[in-house]
């Protein structure tokens, strides 16, 4: 993460997540129209977004916990990609 510049890193972590997602998509456990590569980018995107929001709250004097921001973002991910309702 570099302040003031676009993020330019190889998506190694995204590919690892894509490799994990792909078997679930093939087996029908995940929504069939998912692109594993796009889903693989989501955890990194959630992290970047949470880090940005957290830093803005800190600068504005409204400190929040980074962990809370990350948990809130990651909580919706499994439900969004699953094909079945988890009980």
C-alpha positions in Angstrom: 0.0 0.0 0.0 1.5 3.3 -1.1 -0.1 6.5 -0.1 -0.9 8.9 -2.9 -0.2 6.5 -5.8 -2.2 3.7 -7.4 -1.7 0.2 -6.1 0.7 -1.6 -8.4 1.5 -5.0 -7.1 1.3 -8.5 -8.5 -2.0 -10.1 -7.4 -0.3 -13.1 -5.8 -2.8 -13.3 -2.9 -5.7 -12.9 -5.4 -4.5 -15.9 -7.3 -4.3 -18.0 -4.2 -7.9 -17.1 -3.3 -8.9 -17.8 -7.0 -7.3 -21.2 -6.8 -9.3 -21.9 -3.6 -12.6 -20.6 -5.1 -12.3 -22.5 -8.4 -13.1 -26.0 -7.1 -16.2 -24.7 -5.3 -17.4 -23.0 -8.4 -16.9 -26.2 -10.4 -18.7 -28.4 -7.8 -21.7 -26.1 -7.7 -21.2 -24.9 -4.1 -20.7 -21.4 -5.3 -22.7 -19.3 -7.7 -22.1 -20.6 -11.2 -21.5 -17.2 -12.9 -18.6 -16.3 -10.6 -15.2 -15.6 -12.1 -12.7 -17.1 -9.6 -10.2 -14.4 -10.5 -12.6 -11.6 -9.5 -13.6 -13.3 -6.3 -9.9 -13.8 -5.6 -9.5 -10.0 -5.6 -12.3 -9.4 -3.1 -10.4 -10.1 0.1 -7.6 -7.7 -0.9 -10.2 -5.1 -2.0 -12.0 -5.4 1.4 -8.7 -5.0 3.2 -7.7 -1.9 1.1 -11.1 -0.3 1.6 -11.2 -1.0 5.3 -7.7 0.4 5.7 -8.7 3.5 3.9 -11.9 4.0 5.9 -10.0 3.4 9.1 -7.3 5.9 8.3 -10.0 8.5 7.4 -11.8 8.0 10.7 -8.5 8.3 12.6 -7.7 11.6 10.9 -11.1 12.9 11.6 -10.8 12.1 15.3 -13.3 9.2 15.2 -11.0 6.3 15.8 -12.4 2.9 15.0 -10.9 -0.5 15.2 -9.3 -1.7 12.0 -10.3 -5.2 13.0 -14.0 -4.1 13.2 -13.7 -2.6 9.7 -12.2 -5.8 8.3 -14.7 -8.1 10.0 -17.6 -6.1 8.7 -16.4 -6.2 5.2 -15.4 -9.9 5.2 -18.6 -11.0 6.9 -20.7 -10.5 3.7 -18.3 -12.3 1.4 -19.3 -16.0 1.9 -23.0 -15.3 1.7 -22.5 -13.3 -1.5 -20.7 -16.2 -3.4 -22.6 -19.2 -2.0 -25.4 -20.9 -3.9 -27.0 -22.4 -0.8 -28.3 -20.8 2.3 -26.1 -21.6 5.4 -28.0 -22.3 8.6 
